[in-house]
Amino acid sequence: MENVGIIIMLLFGIAFLGVLSNKYRFPFPVILVLSGLLISLIPGLPSINLNPDIVFIIFLPPLLYGAAWNTNWLSFKSAIRPISFAAIGLVLLTTGLVGIIAHALIPGLGWPLSFLLGAIVSPPDAVAATSVTKGLGLSPRIITILEGESLVNDASGLIAYKYALTAVMAGNFVLWQAGLNFLLVVAAGIGIGLAIGYVMYLVHKKFICDPIIEVTLTFLTPFTSYLIAEHFHFSGVLAVVTTGLYLSFRSSEIFSHQSRIMTYSVWEVVIFILNSLIFILIGLQLRGVVRGISAYSPGALARYAIVISAVVILIRFVWIIPAALLPQYFNRRVPEKDKLDARNMVVFGWAGMRGVVSLAAALALPPTLLNGAAFPNRDLVIFLTFCVILSTLVLLGFTLPWVVRRLKIMPYSIAVEEYEIRNFIVSHTITHIEETLSLLPDALLHNIKSKYEVKYNRLQKSDLPANYFGQGKTLEGKIFNEFSKLQIDLINVERENLQKLHRSGQAGEEITRKIERELDLEETRLQMEMYMG
């Protein structure tokens, strides 16, 4: 019970650091890894060791499902070649080269354990990539590749991890058998993911109408997909990712507006807590880990950490040429605007931050082998994994915005795309009103049409590039957003008047909460309606 209280207090502290992260635009994954390091230095904190199976089951399914849910399937599919090159080829190359270097560098580190370390540190992290690149104005193509790579390479990296772990535990490894089994594990994992996704699609669409139950089912779905696949010794990671992609693409068909609002809000909190919790756990274990590697001198440990981290970073830069250029060579239908130039390839190489998946894999290493002997060099593997995460997040994450500025990459503005989509929707809605609702009473027809005409007129006053409509014709500036801000100010006036009535007893609790929720939803709509930069 005492440990639970300590973890809650540490979570509270990380939540406060998250506030500072948002205020000062500081990448939150960097905050997390530094927090884990700081926690390990606080005297008197207990050392907490979790069951390895619990680490995988609790953390991986929701984290991977959340990343898959936020991935656009059509964009993912359009970039499947560069994503596959990076997510499979780069992961296997990193696993192999890190394994070779680690075996040569660290005395007594056997081949299976060396490749296990390589598999753990091979996959970049989706959350870290998204957080660090947010607000840099990168093109949608490079963002899609980074997010897609981070999603798929979690699967390929963890499959390699399981094979290497099996070799360590059993003491033997047959390459051709592993290769055939790899294909079976991948295909069956994807198949189970699709099957679970289709079943949940039918359940949501035909049977569920309560938002609370729908949100509850979204929590159970990734665990179900993972556990069923793992029960049959297939890839639970690929099953979860496939289920997430399948249901995310069809979410508009199966969720009500209430369910969507509630689901996104709740899941953001859950992902935040899980990411924070795993770095708290590594912080609480680091002191014990350091004691477990006391046989190595500080100089040797520093040398191992620097070399392994450098190999992980440099391999990615070596790989960027085939990963970025070969897919374009074989797929000449890629639009010119989607092709990656040399500057984008540098950004791709710089965005190889490691994070929570590598950490979960390291913490999930069993303490003992099948024969009861202690797992060899477990503490060293955990220590080196944390060092790789720390170095990639701090070194690459901190400097990526500076690199983007130095490369003089033209910032991509989403405002034009947003304008075109909003304009299409409003224009076609007005056309629908004119063509199908003309027999309505004049007063009703005028009111409903005026609403969309006001929207259309506001759209023409959006803040877009000066030459969007041709030479010499520009828009009037930020009137669209200013109108939304004015409405939000008036909503706050409504809230103040509502609270006066509530505090004076003239408005009951039930009606107060109802109107308050209505105002909250209206403000949310207006905030979402405002143009992004």
Buried (B, 14 or more C-beta within 10 A) or exposed (E): EEEEEBBEEBBEBBEEBBEEBEEEEBBBBBBBBBBBBEBBEEEEBEEBEBEBEEBBBBBBBBBBBBBBBBBBBEBBEBBBBBBBBBBBBBBBBBBBBBBBBBBEBBEEBBBBBBBBBBBBBBBBBBBBBBBBBEEBEBBBBBBBBBBBBBBBBBBBBBBBBBBBBBBBBEEEBEEEEBEEBBEEBBEBBBBBBBBBBBBBBEBBEEEBEEBEBBBEBBBEBBBBBBBBBBEEEBBBBBBBBBBBBBBBBBBEEBBBEBBBBBBBEBBEEBBBBBBBBBBBBBBBBBBBBBEBBEEBEEEBBEBBBEBBBBBBBEBBBEBBEBBBBBBBEEBEEBEEEBBBEEBBBBBBBBBBBBBBBBBBBBBBBBEEBEEEEEBBBBBBBBBBBBBBBBBBBBBBBEEBBEBBEEBEBEEBBEBBEBBEEBBEEBBEBBEEBEEEEEEBEEEEBEEBBEBBBEBBEBBBBBBBEEEBEEEEEEBEEBBBBEBBBEBBEEBEEBBEEBEEBBEEEEBEEEEBEEBBEEBEEBBEEBEEBBBEE
